[in-house]
Amino acid sequence: MKKIIIALFLGISALVQAQNTVSGIVTNLKNEPLKGVSVYVPELHKSTVTDENGAYNLTNLPQGNLKVQFVFVGFATQNKLVSSLAKTTTLHIVLEETIFQMDEVIVSTAFNKIQSQNVMKVEHESIKSLQRKGTATLIEGLATIPGVAQISTGTSIGKPVIRGLSGNRVLVYSQGVRMENQQFGDEHGLGLNDAGIESVEVIKGPASLLYGSDALGGVLYFNPEKFAEAHAFKTNFSQKYFSNTQGSNTSLGVKTSTENWKFLARGSYNTHADYSISGGDRVTNTRYNETDFKTGIGYSNATFSSVLRYNYNKLDLGIPEEGIANQTISKHTAFPKQGVFNHLLSLNTVFFFEKSKLDVDLGYIANDRSEFPETTIAGLHMKLKTVNYDVKYHLPTIGKLESIFGIQGMHQTNRNSGTEYLIPDATTTDFGVFGTINHEWKSSVLQAGLRFDNRKITTTAQGISGEEGSFQAIDKSFDSFNASLGYKTNLATNMTLRLNLASGFRAPNLAELTSNGVHEGTNRYEVGNSNLKTEQNIQTDLNLEYKNGHFEFFANGFYNHINHYIYTSPTGTVIADNAVFDYIQNNAKLYGGEIGLHFHPHPLDWLHYETSFESVTGQKQNGDYLPLIPANNWNNTLRGEFKIKNWLADGFAALTVSTTFNQKKVSGFETQSNGYTLLNLGLGGNVKLGKTAFDVSLNGNNLLDKKYIAHLSRLKTDGIPNIGRNIILGVNFNL
């Protein structure tokens, strides 16, 4: 590894050493210079800001084509492609004011377009905007995005659900590499902390063309925070307090950059007591503690750019089994509990050639997961180690035609060292090869791609055949061809249509192939099926958007057909007082969508009204409903944005009414759920007291202390309600 890093950072210096510069002036439509505009080159992780004259200067740039982003609050983002860089290139930019949110560059798709240019509809949310909603965890914030929900275990564990699909059907990417943390388990959370993450992108639908197996249902792509601008040194401190759990969230970060070198580091600590339901009773052992550390170092010159990042995450999670019993505000977890250690190391390097480039991502993930039933001796102890690679070659652009050829792969080992075995020791190997093209003409874009994948899974035999916890050795290979076709056009001024047809696949996971025992949390004896076939789906997506200066409307519809959908079915027999469930397959379909609008009335420039409705239905081929399908949801937000003299900037006040409807469309072993309405309030802004400036936020969630049970709560079967009223106070200092 040391030799590889040295080669990537220094060994390429023998290639062509161009010393190109891009400079210019950024103004508004009135030809007035704009100070503080962020000018960013993503591939080099290089940025600067405009001075009081609107001037900027980027040096030491590579040859060939280069994308430069211009981002400024209150103005539409511009993503400029600079072709055939010269020694000195002048690029003047005129930014146009906009009322709605900035048009962000989408990193999770192949060609890194801004959303208005993108063929696929991708939801982009900054972590700051999610935090303003007052959510306690990252997954709670994600669940506020239309089309996204969560399977929760109290407040500590949440698993993302995208349009009714979850677990191994949804891929999670962080630092440019896929997260692998035994995500087949409902009680296995994300293992990510929102500190040090800048934004998230949500692909709702099959993304196997870009990401291979397990992206059948969608992708969550987390973008890490950017490095500081050249010749800058920044320190940041934030603190949050949560009234319901008497919880605390502390984060401290530092970053600095020279012209070529970049460095950042951030540490955070989360601690929460048992959450209380409406009325004040606490749910025993829902407490948890989290330690997170992120760091990164980067180097770029005119030939290549390389960034090495590391994330350490430690979770100490209580497992609630007693319901509402011992009442305490202790944050020290009791038995049973989980201990999870996650290490994520990533290396991204981009090599620039005269008219093309090579983008290489390498990742190493070590997930150490233990479960302690009654003592400090682990009953379940699984160690998952994953090495993955992603190599994409961007071919020279021909006119308006862009093309990418890539290979991806993964080598993964799972080892057990506890007294219990949930899945066997195993080795998984992935290999995929793909190509995709993007062609633009006038206001239209056409994108297409083709991919082939192979996954091999081998396991070792364990235990005595026929007894609980025993596994037979298997050696399986799964192949899949997948394709995608997308079209985007402007039907009229301000009206955009997107139509996408894509296939995806998912190879059976180890639990589905090999299970033989009681699955904790489900109270079922599950029996795997080594003859399971690959899940294969085809999804059609239609997106219609209209946007003008004061009104924005969107409508998303989808139909998802899945062949060989894998699920558990009761056999009618009982082992050790637990009902036996087999893993079987059937064809299935999911359909629904999201609709919403954003209204900004003139001349009330400070007022915004946003509303959205989301719905998904999942059925098997015989008409029975699929399990774990979110209930329909309707959100309404009235938001004001304001400034008070010289002491409060970027002020906001938001009132949200979130209505979740009855869920009557349930599978055979699920219970129906009643609907509920929650009232949330948020206030905040940037406060200036003399020379001191800081961000402050005050949120009240479930203000009316409503007693409710979410349909996807894993505590629902025990009749345990979700969290009651929660007041969150947060401050953030940029030192």
DRENFI-503486 format. One record per residue (C-alpha): residue number from 1; x, y, z; chain. Coordinates in steps of 0.25 Angstrom, whole numbers, padded with zeros to 4 digits. Layout:
 num    px    py    pz chaine
 NUM     X     Y     Z      A
...
! end
This chain:
 num    px    py    pz chaine
   1  0000  0000  0000      A
   2  0011  0010  0003      A
   3  0018  0008 -0010      A
   4  0004  0010 -0017      A
   5  0002  0023 -0010      A
   6  0016  0028 -0013      A
   7  0014  0024 -0028      A
   8  0001  0031 -0028      A
   9  0006  0044 -0021      A
  10  0019  0045 -0027      A
  11  0022  0035 -0038      A
  12  0013  0042 -0049      A
  13  0021  0055 -0049      A
  14  0029  0049 -0060      A
  15  0017  0052 -0069      A
  16  0014  0065 -0076      A
  17  0015  0076 -0067      A
  18  0005  0087 -0072      A
  19  0004  0100 -0064      A
  20 -0009  0106 -0068      A
  21 -0017  0117 -0062      A
  22 -0032  0121 -0062      A
  23 -0036  0134 -0057      A
  24 -0047  0144 -0059      A
  25 -0058  0153 -0052      A
  26 -0071  0148 -0047      A
  27 -0082  0159 -0048      A
  28 -0097  0159 -0047      A
  29 -0107  0163 -0058      A
  30 -0105  0178 -0054      A
  31 -0090  0176 -0057      A
  32 -0087  0178 -0042      A
  33 -0075  0169 -0037      A
  34 -0079  0158 -0027      A
  35 -0070  0156 -0015      A
  36 -0069  0142 -0008      A
  37 -0073  0134 -0020      A
  38 -0068  0120 -0018      A
  39 -0060  0115 -0031      A
  40 -0057  0100 -0030      A
  41 -0051  0090 -0039      A
  42 -0056  0076 -0033      A
  43 -0046  0067 -0040      A
  44 -0034  0075 -0034      A
  45 -0041  0078 -0020      A
  46 -0036  0092 -0023      A
  47 -0044  0104 -0019      A
  48 -0044  0119 -0018      A
  49 -0053  0131 -0015      A
  50 -0055  0144 -0023      A
  51 -0049  0156 -0017      A
  52 -0056  0170 -0015      A
  53 -0054  0172 -0030      A
  54 -0061  0159 -0033      A
  55 -0047  0154 -0038      A
  56 -0042  0140 -0037      A
  57 -0030  0132 -0041      A
  58 -0028  0117 -0042      A
  59 -0013  0112 -0045      A
  60 -0006  0099 -0048      A
  61 -0017  0093 -0056      A
  62 -0016  0081 -0065      A
  63 -0017  0081 -0080      A
  64 -0030  0076 -0087      A
  65 -0044  0079 -0083      A
  66 -0047  0083 -0069      A
  67 -0060  0086 -0061      A
  68 -0061  0099 -0053      A
  69 -0073  0101 -0043      A
  70 -0077  0115 -0039      A
  71 -0086  0115 -0026      A
  72 -0092  0127 -0019      A
  73 -0104  0127 -0009      A
  74 -0116  0134 -0016      A
  75 -0111  0131 -0030      A
  76 -0112  0120 -0040      A
  77 -0100  0111 -0040      A
  78 -0092  0110 -0053      A
  79 -0084  0098 -0057      A
  80 -0074  0102 -0068      A
  81 -0066  0093 -0077      A
  82 -0053  0099 -0081      A
  83 -0048  0092 -0094      A
  84 -0034  0092 -0098      A
  85 -0027  0100 -0087      A
  86 -0017  0109 -0091      A
  87 -0005  0115 -0083      A
  88 -0015  0126 -0079      A
  89 -0030  0125 -0081      A
  90 -0039  0136 -0078      A
  91 -0053  0132 -0073      A
  92 -0063  0143 -0069      A
  93 -0076  0139 -0062      A
  94 -0089  0145 -0061      A
  95 -0098  0139 -0050      A
  96 -0113  0141 -0050      A
  97 -0121  0142 -0037      A
  98 -0130  0131 -0033      A
  99 -0141  0129 -0022      A
 100 -0140  0114 -0021      A
 101 -0128  0106 -0017      A
 102 -0116  0105 -0024      A
 103 -0114  0095 -0036      A
 104 -0104  0085 -0030      A
 105 -0094  0077 -0038      A
 106 -0098  0062 -0037      A
 107 -0086  0054 -0033      A
 108 -0093  0040 -0033      A
 109 -0096  0039 -0047      A
 110 -0086  0037 -0058      A
 111 -0084  0050 -0065      A
 112 -0085  0059 -0053      A
 113 -0095  0069 -0059      A
 114 -0103  0079 -0051      A
 115 -0117  0074 -0048      A
 116 -0123  0083 -0059      A
 117 -0114  0076 -0069      A
 118 -0115  0062 -0063      A
 119 -0123  0051 -0070      A
 120 -0127  0044 -0057      A
 121 -0134  0051 -0046      A
 122 -0126  0051 -0034      A
 123 -0130  0057 -0020      A
 124 -0119  0065 -0015      A
 125 -0119  0070  0000      A
 126 -0108  0077  0008      A
 127 -0106  0072  0022      A
 128 -0108  0086  0027      A
 129 -0122  0087  0021      A
 130 -0125  0073  0027      A
 131 -0119  0078  0041      A
 132 -0128  0090  0040      A
 133 -0140  0080  0041      A
 134 -0135  0076  0055      A
 135 -0133  0062  0053      A
 136 -0125  0054  0063      A
 137 -0118  0045  0053      A
 138 -0114  0044  0039      A
 139 -0124  0034  0035      A
 140 -0135  0042  0041      A
 141 -0131  0054  0032      A
 142 -0131  0045  0020      A
 143 -0145  0040  0023      A
 144 -0150  0055  0021      A
 145 -0146  0054  0006      A
 146 -0159  0050 -0003      A
 147 -0158  0035 -0006      A
 148 -0148  0031  0005      A
 149 -0152  0025  0018      A
 150 -0146  0017  0030      A
 151 -0147  0004  0037      A
 152 -0144  0008  0051      A
 153 -0140  0002  0064      A
 154 -0143  0013  0074      A
 155 -0134  0026  0071      A
 156 -0121  0019  0070      A
 157 -0123  0009  0058      A
 158 -0128  0013  0045      A
 159 -0128  0006  0031      A
 160 -0131  0014  0018      A
 161 -0143  0010  0010      A
 162 -0144  0015 -0004      A
 163 -0158  0014 -0011      A
 164 -0161  0001 -0003      A
 165 -0147 -0006 -0004      A
 166 -0137 -0007  0007      A
 167 -0125 -0015  0012      A
 168 -0116 -0021  0002      A
 169 -0125 -0015 -0009      A
 170 -0120 -0001 -0006      A
 171 -0105  0003 -0007      A
 172 -0098  0013  0001      A
 173 -0086  0020 -0004      A
 174 -0077  0029  0005      A
 175 -0064  0035  0001      A
 176 -0066  0030 -0013      A
 177 -0066  0015 -0009      A
 178 -0078  0005 -0005      A
 179 -0080  0003  0009      A
 180 -0081 -0012  0014      A
 181 -0086 -0014  0028      A
 182 -0094 -0027  0028      A
 183 -0106 -0018  0023      A
 184 -0115 -0030  0021      A
 185 -0119 -0029  0036      A
 186 -0131 -0020  0040      A
 187 -0123 -0017  0053      A
 188 -0111 -0012  0045      A
 189 -0111  0003  0043      A
 190 -0103  0011  0034      A
 191 -0090  0013  0042      A
 192 -0089  0027  0037      A
 193 -0088  0040  0045      A
 194 -0093  0053  0038      A
 195 -0081  0061  0043      A
 196 -0071  0063  0032      A
 197 -0081  0060  0021      A
 198 -0085  0072  0012      A
 199 -0097  0066  0005      A
 200 -0105  0053  0000      A
 201 -0110  0049 -0013      A
 202 -0121  0039 -0015      A
 203 -0123  0031 -0027      A
 204 -0137  0025 -0026      A
 205 -0137  0013 -0035      A
 206 -0128  0003 -0041      A
 207 -0113  0008 -0042      A
 208 -0107 -0005 -0046      A
 209 -0101  0001 -0058      A
 210 -0091  0009 -0050      A
 211 -0091  0001 -0037      A
 212 -0093 -0014 -0040      A
 213 -0100 -0023 -0030      A
 214 -0109 -0018 -0019      A
 215 -0112 -0005 -0026      A
 216 -0125 -0011 -0030      A
 217 -0134 -0002 -0022      A
 218 -0125  0011 -0022      A
 219 -0113  0018 -0016      A
 220 -0109  0027 -0005      A
 221 -0097  0035 -0009      A
 222 -0090  0043  0002      A
 223 -0081  0054 -0002      A
 224 -0070  0058  0009      A
 225 -0067  0072  0012      A
 226 -0058  0080  0003      A
 227 -0044  0084  0007      A
 228 -0041  0099  0010      A
 229 -0038  0109 -0001      A
 230 -0024  0110 -0005      A
 231 -0015  0117  0006      A
 232 -0026  0117  0016      A
 233 -0027  0111  0030      A
 234 -0041  0108  0036      A
 235 -0046  0103  0050      A
 236 -0060  0099  0053      A
 237 -0067  0095  0065      A
 238 -0082  0091  0067      A
 239 -0090  0086  0079      A
 240 -0105  0081  0080      A
 241 -0114  0078  0091      A
 242 -0126  0068  0090      A
 243 -0136  0070  0101      A
 244 -0143  0057  0099      A
 245 -0131  0048  0101      A
 246 -0123  0058  0109      A
 247 -0113  0056  0097      A
 248 -0101  0063  0093      A
 249 -0094  0064  0079      A
 250 -0081  0071  0079      A
 251 -0072  0073  0067      A
 252 -0058  0079  0064      A
 253 -0052  0081  0051      A
 254 -0039  0087  0045      A
 255 -0035  0089  0030      A
 256 -0024  0096  0023      A
 257 -0019  0096  0008      A
 258 -0007  0101  0001      A
 259 -0006  0102 -0015      A
 260 -0004  0087 -0016      A
 261 -0006  0081 -0002      A
 262 -0019  0079  0005      A
 263 -0022  0074  0019      A
 264 -0034  0073  0028      A
 265 -0038  0065  0041      A
 266 -0051  0065  0049      A
 267 -0055  0058  0062      A
 268 -0069  0056  0067      A
 269 -0076  0050  0079      A
 270 -0091  0046  0081      A
 271 -0097  0041  0094      A
 272 -0112  0039  0097      A
 273 -0120  0033  0108      A
 274 -0133  0025  0106      A
 275 -0143  0032  0098      A
 276 -0156  0036  0104      A
 277 -0170  0034  0098      A
 278 -0182  0043  0099      A
 279 -0185  0045  0114      A
 280 -0171  0044  0119      A
 281 -0168  0029  0120      A
 282 -0155  0024  0115      A
 283 -0152  0012  0106      A
 284 -0142  0004  0113      A
 285 -0128  0002  0107      A
 286 -0130  0010  0094      A
 287 -0118  0019  0099      A
 288 -0106  0019  0090      A
 289 -0092  0025  0089      A
 290 -0084  0029  0076      A
 291 -0070  0033  0073      A
 292 -0066  0037  0059      A
 293 -0053  0042  0053      A
 294 -0050  0047  0039      A
 295 -0038  0052  0033      A
 296 -0032  0054  0019      A
 297 -0020  0058  0011      A
 298 -0019  0062 -0003      A
 299 -0009  0066 -0014      A
 300 -0012  0072 -0028      A
 301 -0003  0078 -0039      A
 302 -0005  0080 -0054      A
 303 -0004  0065 -0056      A
 304 -0012  0058 -0046      A
 305 -0020  0059 -0033      A
 306 -0020  0049 -0022      A
 307 -0028  0049 -0009      A
 308 -0027  0039  0003      A
 309 -0038  0039  0013      A
 310 -0040  0031  0026      A
 311 -0053  0030  0034      A
 312 -0053  0022  0048      A
 313 -0067  0020  0054      A
 314 -0070  0013  0068      A
 315 -0084  0010  0072      A
 316 -0089  0005  0086      A
 317 -0103  0002  0084      A
 318 -0113 -0003  0094      A
 319 -0123 -0013  0089      A
 320 -0137 -0011  0095      A
 321 -0144 -0024  0099      A
 322 -0151 -0020  0112      A
 323 -0160 -0009  0106      A
 324 -0164  0002  0116      A
 325 -0157 -0004  0129      A
 326 -0145  0002  0137      A
 327 -0146  0017  0136      A
 328 -0133  0024  0136      A
 329 -0126  0035  0129      A
 330 -0112  0027  0129      A
 331 -0105  0027  0116      A
 332 -0097  0015  0119      A
 333 -0103  0003  0111      A
 334 -0108 -0009  0117      A
 335 -0109 -0023  0112      A
 336 -0113 -0028  0102      A
 337 -0105 -0018  0093      A
 338 -0097 -0017  0081      A
 339 -0082 -0012  0079      A
 340 -0079 -0008  0064      A
 341 -0065 -0003  0059      A
 342 -0064  0002  0045      A
 343 -0052  0006  0038      A
 344 -0053  0013  0024      A
 345 -0040  0016  0016      A
 346 -0042  0022  0002      A
 347 -0032  0027 -0009      A
 348 -0037  0035 -0021      A
 349 -0027  0038 -0032      A
 350 -0030  0045 -0045      A
 351 -0020  0045 -0056      A
 352 -0021  0056 -0067      A
 353 -0017  0054 -0081      A
 354 -0018  0063 -0093      A
 355 -0032  0060 -0097      A
 356 -0036  0049 -0087      A
 357 -0035  0045 -0072      A
 358 -0034  0033 -0063      A
 359 -0042  0033 -0050      A
 360 -0038  0022 -0040      A
 361 -0045  0019 -0027      A
 362 -0039  0009 -0017      A
 363 -0046  0005 -0004      A
 364 -0044 -0003  0009      A
 365 -0055 -0005  0019      A
 366 -0053 -0013  0032      A
 367 -0066 -0015  0039      A
 368 -0065 -0022  0053      A
 369 -0079 -0025  0059      A
 370 -0082 -0031  0072      A
 371 -0094 -0034  0080      A
 372 -0094 -0036  0095      A
 373 -0106 -0044  0100      A
 374 -0103 -0044  0115      A
 375 -0088 -0042  0118      A
 376 -0076 -0035  0112      A
 377 -0074 -0049  0104      A
 378 -0079 -0047  0090      A
 379 -0090 -0057  0086      A
 380 -0089 -0052  0072      A
 381 -0076 -0046  0066      A
 382 -0074 -0044  0051      A
 383 -0063 -0038  0044      A
 384 -0065 -0033  0030      A
 385 -0053 -0028  0022      A
 386 -0055 -0022  0008      A
 387 -0046 -0017 -0003      A
 388 -0052 -0011 -0015      A
 389 -0048 -0003 -0027      A
 390 -0054  0006 -0038      A
 391 -0047  0010 -0050      A
 392 -0053  0019 -0061      A
 393 -0047  0024 -0073      A
 394 -0053  0037 -0079      A
 395 -0051  0036 -0094      A
 396 -0048  0048 -0102      A
 397 -0061  0056 -0105      A
 398 -0065  0056 -0119      A
 399 -0074  0068 -0122      A
 400 -0085  0067 -0111      A
 401 -0083  0052 -0109      A
 402 -0077  0048 -0096      A
 403 -0073  0033 -0093      A
 404 -0068  0025 -0081      A
 405 -0062  0011 -0080      A
 406 -0060  0005 -0067      A
 407 -0057 -0007 -0058      A
 408 -0061 -0010 -0044      A
 409 -0059 -0021 -0034      A
 410 -0059 -0025 -0019      A
 411 -0053 -0036 -0011      A
 412 -0059 -0038  0002      A
 413 -0057 -0048  0014      A
 414 -0066 -0051  0026      A
 415 -0061 -0058  0038      A
 416 -0068 -0062  0051      A
 417 -0061 -0062  0065      A
 418 -0073 -0062  0074      A
 419 -0081 -0073  0081      A
 420 -0092 -0072  0071      A
 421 -0093 -0072  0056      A
 422 -0103 -0064  0048      A
 423 -0096 -0066  0035      A
 424 -0084 -0075  0031      A
 425 -0070 -0071  0028      A
 426 -0070 -0067  0014      A
 427 -0063 -0061  0002      A
 428 -0070 -0052 -0008      A
 429 -0063 -0047 -0021      A
 430 -0069 -0037 -0031      A
 431 -0065 -0033 -0045      A
 432 -0072 -0023 -0054      A
 433 -0070 -0016 -0067      A
 434 -0078 -0005 -0073      A
 435 -0079  0006 -0084      A
 436 -0088  0018 -0084      A
 437 -0090  0030 -0094      A
 438 -0096  0043 -0093      A
 439 -0100  0052 -0105      A
 440 -0106  0066 -0104      A
 441 -0113  0074 -0115      A
 442 -0120  0087 -0113      A
 443 -0129  0085 -0100      A
 444 -0129  0070 -0101      A
 445 -0120  0059 -0095      A
 446 -0119  0044 -0098      A
 447 -0111  0035 -0089      A
 448 -0109  0020 -0091      A
 449 -0101  0009 -0085      A
 450 -0098 -0006 -0084      A
 451 -0092 -0015 -0073      A
 452 -0088 -0029 -0069      A
 453 -0085 -0034 -0055      A
 454 -0081 -0047 -0048      A
 455 -0082 -0050 -0034      A
 456 -0076 -0062 -0027      A
 457 -0079 -0067 -0013      A
 458 -0072 -0078 -0006      A
 459 -0075 -0082  0009      A
 460 -0069 -0092  0018      A
 461 -0077 -0103  0025      A
 462 -0080 -0101  0040      A
 463 -0086 -0109  0051      A
 464 -0094 -0123  0051      A
 465 -0103 -0124  0039      A
 466 -0117 -0123  0043      A
 467 -0115 -0115  0056      A
 468 -0117 -0100  0058      A
 469 -0106 -0092  0054      A
 470 -0100 -0102  0044      A
 471 -0097 -0098  0030      A
 472 -0093 -0106  0018      A
 473 -0082 -0101  0009      A
 474 -0087 -0095 -0004      A
 475 -0080 -0090 -0017      A
 476 -0089 -0081 -0025      A
 477 -0087 -0072 -0037      A
 478 -0097 -0061 -0042      A
 479 -0096 -0054 -0055      A
 480 -0105 -0042 -0060      A
 481 -0106 -0033 -0072      A
 482 -0112 -0019 -0070      A
 483 -0115 -0007 -0078      A
 484 -0120  0007 -0077      A
 485 -0126  0017 -0086      A
 486 -0130  0031 -0082      A
 487 -0136  0044 -0089      A
 488 -0137  0058 -0084      A
 489 -0143  0070 -0092      A
 490 -0150  0083 -0090      A
 491 -0164  0082 -0094      A
 492 -0166  0097 -0093      A
 493 -0159  0109 -0086      A
 494 -0157  0105 -0072      A
 495 -0163  0091 -0073      A
 496 -0154  0078 -0073      A
 497 -0157  0064 -0076      A
 498 -0148  0052 -0072      A
 499 -0151  0038 -0076      A
 500 -0142  0026 -0071      A
 501 -0143  0011 -0074      A
 502 -0133  0003 -0066      A
 503 -0130 -0011 -0061      A
 504 -0124 -0015 -0049      A
 505 -0120 -0028 -0041      A
 506 -0116 -0033 -0027      A
 507 -0110 -0047 -0024      A
 508 -0115 -0054 -0012      A
 509 -0108 -0050  0001      A
 510 -0102 -0060  0011      A
 511 -0114 -0059  0020      A
 512 -0123 -0063  0009      A
 513 -0114 -0074  0004      A
 514 -0110 -0081  0017      A
 515 -0118 -0077  0029      A
 516 -0121 -0088  0039      A
 517 -0126 -0083  0053      A
 518 -0134 -0072  0060      A
 519 -0132 -0058  0055      A
 520 -0131 -0048  0066      A
 521 -0141 -0037  0065      A
 522 -0150 -0045  0057      A
 523 -0153 -0056  0066      A
 524 -0153 -0066  0055      A
 525 -0146 -0078  0051      A
 526 -0141 -0075  0037      A
 527 -0136 -0086  0027      A
 528 -0128 -0081  0015      A
 529 -0129 -0087  0001      A
 530 -0116 -0089 -0007      A
 531 -0124 -0090 -0020      A
 532 -0128 -0076 -0020      A
 533 -0127 -0069 -0033      A
 534 -0122 -0054 -0036      A
 535 -0133 -0044 -0034      A
 536 -0134 -0036 -0047      A
 537 -0143 -0023 -0049      A
 538 -0147 -0013 -0060      A
 539 -0152  0000 -0055      A
 540 -0158  0012 -0063      A
 541 -0157  0026 -0057      A
 542 -0164  0038 -0062      A
 543 -0161  0052 -0057      A
 544 -0167  0065 -0060      A
 545 -0162  0078 -0055      A
 546 -0167  0093 -0056      A
 547 -0160  0104 -0051      A
 548 -0160  0119 -0052      A
 549 -0157  0131 -0043      A
 550 -0168  0129 -0033      A
 551 -0173  0114 -0035      A
 552 -0167  0101 -0036      A
 553 -0174  0088 -0038      A
 554 -0170  0073 -0039      A
 555 -0177  0060 -0042      A
 556 -0169  0046 -0041      A
 557 -0175  0033 -0045      A
 558 -0169  0019 -0046      A
 559 -0173  0005 -0048      A
 560 -0163 -0006 -0044      A
 561 -0164 -0020 -0048      A
 562 -0155 -0030 -0040      A
 563 -0153 -0045 -0045      A
 564 -0149 -0055 -0034      A
 565 -0152 -0045 -0022      A
 566 -0147 -0052 -0010      A
 567 -0155 -0052  0003      A
 568 -0158 -0061  0015      A
 569 -0171 -0069  0016      A
 570 -0176 -0077  0028      A
 571 -0176 -0092  0027      A
 572 -0186 -0095  0038      A
 573 -0176 -0102  0046      A
 574 -0170 -0098  0060      A
 575 -0155 -0100  0065      A
 576 -0152 -0097  0080      A
 577 -0165 -0088  0081      A
 578 -0161 -0080  0068      A
 579 -0169 -0081  0055      A
 580 -0161 -0086  0043      A
 581 -0159 -0077  0031      A
 582 -0153 -0081  0018      A
 583 -0147 -0072  0008      A
 584 -0154 -0073 -0005      A
 585 -0156 -0065 -0018      A
 586 -0167 -0059 -0026      A
 587 -0169 -0048 -0036      A
 588 -0173 -0035 -0030      A
 589 -0176 -0021 -0034      A
 590 -0175 -0007 -0028      A
 591 -0181  0005 -0033      A
 592 -0184  0020 -0028      A
 593 -0177  0033 -0028      A
 594 -0175  0047 -0022      A
 595 -0182  0060 -0025      A
 596 -0179  0074 -0020      A
 597 -0178  0089 -0022      A
 598 -0171  0101 -0016      A
 599 -0178  0114 -0017      A
 600 -0171  0127 -0014      A
 601 -0181  0138 -0015      A
 602 -0178  0152 -0020      A
 603 -0175  0162 -0014      A
 604 -0174  0154 -0001      A
 605 -0159  0151 -0005      A
 606 -0157  0145  0009      A
 607 -0168  0135  0009      A
 608 -0168  0120  0004      A
 609 -0179  0109  0004      A
 610 -0174  0095  0000      A
 611 -0183  0083  0000      A
 612 -0180  0068 -0005      A
 613 -0187  0055 -0005      A
 614 -0181  0041 -0007      A
 615 -0187  0028 -0009      A
 616 -0182  0013 -0012      A
 617 -0190  0000 -0013      A
 618 -0182 -0013 -0013      A
 619 -0189 -0026 -0018      A
 620 -0185 -0041 -0021      A
 621 -0189 -0047 -0034      A
 622 -0201 -0054 -0027      A
 623 -0206 -0040 -0022      A
 624 -0202 -0041 -0007      A
 625 -0195 -0029 -0002      A
 626 -0180 -0028  0001      A
 627 -0175 -0026  0015      A
 628 -0168 -0013  0020      A
 629 -0175 -0003  0010      A
 630 -0175  0011  0016      A
 631 -0189  0017  0018      A
 632 -0193  0029  0009      A
 633 -0188  0042  0014      A
 634 -0192  0057  0012      A
 635 -0182  0068  0016      A
 636 -0186  0083  0017      A
 637 -0175  0094  0021      A
 638 -0177  0109  0022      A
 639 -0164  0115  0023      A
 640 -0159  0130  0024      A
 641 -0145  0135  0021      A
 642 -0140  0148  0027      A
 643 -0129  0157  0032      A
 644 -0130  0166  0044      A
 645 -0121  0179  0043      A
 646 -0106  0175  0044      A
 647 -0107  0164  0055      A
 648 -0115  0153  0049      A
 649 -0113  0148  0035      A
 650 -0118  0136  0027      A
 651 -0130  0135  0037      A
 652 -0140  0125  0035      A
 653 -0153  0121  0042      A
 654 -0161  0108  0038      A
 655 -0174  0101  0042      A
 656 -0176  0087  0037      A
 657 -0188  0078  0037      A
 658 -0185  0064  0034      A
 659 -0197  0054  0032      A
 660 -0194  0039  0031      A
 661 -0207  0032  0026      A
 662 -0212  0018  0030      A
 663 -0204  0006  0025      A
 664 -0214 -0005  0022      A
 665 -0207 -0011  0010      A
 666 -0198 -0021  0019      A
 667 -0192 -0035  0017      A
 668 -0198 -0047  0023      A
 669 -0190 -0046  0036      A
 670 -0190 -0031  0038      A
 671 -0200 -0023  0045      A
 672 -0207 -0011  0040      A
 673 -0203  0003  0045      A
 674 -0211  0015  0048      A
 675 -0208  0029  0043      A
 676 -0203  0041  0050      A
 677 -0199  0056  0049      A
 678 -0187  0062  0054      A
 679 -0184  0077  0056      A
 680 -0170  0082  0055      A
 681 -0164  0096  0057      A
 682 -0150  0102  0053      A
 683 -0143  0115  0056      A
 684 -0129  0120  0053      A
 685 -0119  0128  0046      A
 686 -0105  0134  0046      A
 687 -0103  0143  0059      A
 688 -0093  0154  0059      A
 689 -0088  0160  0072      A
 690 -0077  0169  0070      A
 691 -0066  0162  0063      A
 692 -0072  0148  0067      A
 693 -0081  0141  0057      A
 694 -0088  0128  0059      A
 695 -0100  0119  0054      A
 696 -0111  0116  0064      A
 697 -0123  0107  0062      A
 698 -0135  0103  0071      A
 699 -0144  0092  0066      A
 700 -0156  0086  0073      A
 701 -0160  0073  0067      A
 702 -0174  0066  0070      A
 703 -0177  0079  0078      A
 704 -0191  0074  0082      A
 705 -0185  0061  0088      A
 706 -0193  0052  0079      A
 707 -0193  0037  0083      A
 708 -0191  0029  0070      A
 709 -0185  0016  0065      A
 710 -0178  0017  0051      A
 711 -0181  0005  0042      A
 712 -0166  0002  0039      A
 713 -0162  0003  0054      A
 714 -0156 -0011  0058      A
 715 -0162 -0008  0072      A
 716 -0176 -0008  0066      A
 717 -0179 -0022  0069      A
 718 -0177 -0019  0084      A
 719 -0186 -0007  0084      A
 720 -0175  0002  0087      A
 721 -0178  0017  0082      A
 722 -0168  0025  0075      A
 723 -0161  0037  0081      A
 724 -0169  0048  0088      A
 725 -0166  0063  0088      A
 726 -0152  0067  0085      A
 727 -0145  0081  0086      A
 728 -0132  0082  0079      A
 729 -0123  0094  0082      A
 730 -0110  0095  0073      A
 731 -0099  0105  0071      A
 732 -0088  0105  0061      A
 733 -0075  0114  0061      A
 734 -0066  0116  0049      A
 735 -0053  0120  0057      A
! end
